[in-house]
Amino acid sequence: MFRMTVEDVFAIRNRGVVATGRVEAGTLRPGDSISINGGPPVRVDGIEKFRKIVDEATAGENVGLLMRTIDKAQLNRGDVLTATGSAGTTVIV
């Protein structure tokens, strides 16, 4: 189950919105869908780590997630991104 808390949000002209943060749990790949605070699904169009495009984001990594279908105003610092369908599940550590 993917989970990441947003640390910062950027809008890149002609590319989309990028949410940065540390992946807390799970794995995410480009093309996967996520929910913002349990909302409707949003497709992740790209993942970057230290200005390099990568094939996946895993727990413990600091990444940027590119989303073309949302506006910057729809995403804020502190928002929680989860894999679609995993919002509201209990995590036992």
C-alpha positions as CSV (number, residue, x, y, z in Angstrom):
1,M,0.0,0.0,0.0
2,F,1.6,3.3,-1.2
3,R,1.5,6.3,1.2
4,M,3.3,9.6,1.0
5,T,2.7,13.0,2.7
6,V,3.2,16.0,0.5
7,E,6.1,18.3,1.5
8,D,5.9,20.7,-1.4
9,V,4.0,21.4,-4.6
10,F,5.3,22.8,-7.9
11,A,3.6,23.7,-11.2
12,I,5.8,23.1,-14.2
13,R,4.6,24.8,-17.4
14,N,3.7,22.4,-20.1
15,R,4.4,19.4,-17.8
16,G,1.9,19.4,-14.9
17,V,1.9,19.5,-11.1
18,V,4.7,17.9,-9.1
19,A,4.2,16.8,-5.5
20,T,7.4,16.1,-3.5
21,G,7.8,14.1,-0.4
22,R,9.2,11.0,1.3
23,V,7.5,7.7,0.5
24,E,6.3,6.3,3.8
25,A,5.2,2.9,2.6
26,G,4.7,0.8,-0.5
27,T,5.8,1.2,-4.1
28,L,4.5,3.3,-6.9
29,R,5.1,3.3,-10.7
30,P,4.3,5.7,-13.5
31,G,0.8,5.0,-14.7
32,D,-0.5,4.0,-11.2
33,S,-3.4,5.9,-9.7
34,I,-3.4,7.6,-6.4
35,S,-5.9,9.4,-4.2
36,I,-5.3,12.8,-2.6
37,N,-6.8,12.6,0.9
38,G,-9.0,9.8,-0.1
39,G,-10.5,11.7,-3.1
40,P,-11.0,10.6,-6.7
41,P,-8.2,8.8,-8.4
42,V,-5.4,10.7,-10.1
43,R,-2.9,9.2,-12.6
44,V,0.8,9.5,-11.8
45,D,2.5,10.4,-15.1
46,G,6.1,10.4,-14.0
47,I,8.4,9.9,-11.0
48,E,11.7,11.8,-10.4
49,K,14.4,11.3,-7.8
50,F,17.2,13.9,-7.6
51,R,16.2,15.3,-11.1
52,K,16.4,11.9,-12.7
53,I,13.4,10.0,-14.1
54,V,12.9,6.6,-12.4
55,D,10.7,3.6,-12.9
56,E,9.4,3.4,-9.4
57,A,9.3,5.0,-6.0
58,T,9.7,2.8,-2.8
59,A,9.5,3.4,0.9
60,G,12.2,5.7,2.3
61,E,12.9,7.6,-1.0
62,N,12.4,11.3,-1.5
63,V,10.6,11.7,-4.8
64,G,8.6,14.0,-7.0
65,L,5.4,12.7,-8.5
66,L,4.2,14.3,-11.8
67,M,0.5,14.6,-12.4
68,R,-0.9,16.3,-15.6
69,T,-4.6,16.1,-14.8
70,I,-4.8,18.3,-11.7
71,D,-4.2,22.0,-10.9
72,K,-1.7,23.2,-8.3
73,A,-4.7,24.4,-6.1
74,Q,-5.9,20.8,-5.7
75,L,-2.8,19.8,-3.8
76,N,-1.3,21.2,-0.7
77,R,1.6,20.6,1.8
78,G,0.4,18.0,4.3
79,D,-2.0,16.2,1.9
80,V,-1.7,12.4,2.0
81,L,-1.3,10.5,-1.2
82,T,-2.3,6.8,-1.1
83,A,-2.7,4.1,-3.7
84,T,-6.3,4.1,-5.1
85,G,-8.4,1.9,-3.0
86,S,-6.1,1.9,0.0
87,A,-7.4,5.0,1.8
88,G,-8.9,4.2,5.2
89,T,-7.1,0.9,5.7
90,T,-5.4,0.1,8.9
91,V,-1.6,-0.2,9.0
92,I,-0.1,-2.4,11.7
93,V,3.5,-1.7,12.4
